[in-house]
């Protein structure tokens, strides 16, 4: 395959992984604090 295809695939997967990680961290904060405001602020960052 072409190197640019690999790079595009890696970029897409890393973006998805980063979004999942951010949501997981913010959901953990919500579970620990019980505050929807902190959850929303963290997601907005």
QUIFENTA-V588857 format. One record per residue. RES is the residue in one small letter. PHI is phi in degrees with one decimal (NA if undefined). Layout:
res phi
RES PHI
RES PHI
This chain:
res phi
x NA
x -74.4
x -63.0
x -67.5
x -67.7
x -61.6
x -64.4
x -63.8
x -63.9
x -62.1
x -61.3
x -63.8
x -65.2
x -68.7
x -65.7
x -63.5
x -61.7
x -65.6
x -64.5
x -64.4
x -62.5
x -62.5
x -65.0
x -63.5
x -63.8
x -67.4
x -66.9
x -61.8
x -61.2
x -61.4
x -64.7
x -77.0
x -100.0
x 72.8
x -107.2
x -68.8
x -66.9
x -64.1
x -57.3
x -65.6
x -64.7
x -64.2
x -67.8
x -73.2
x -69.9
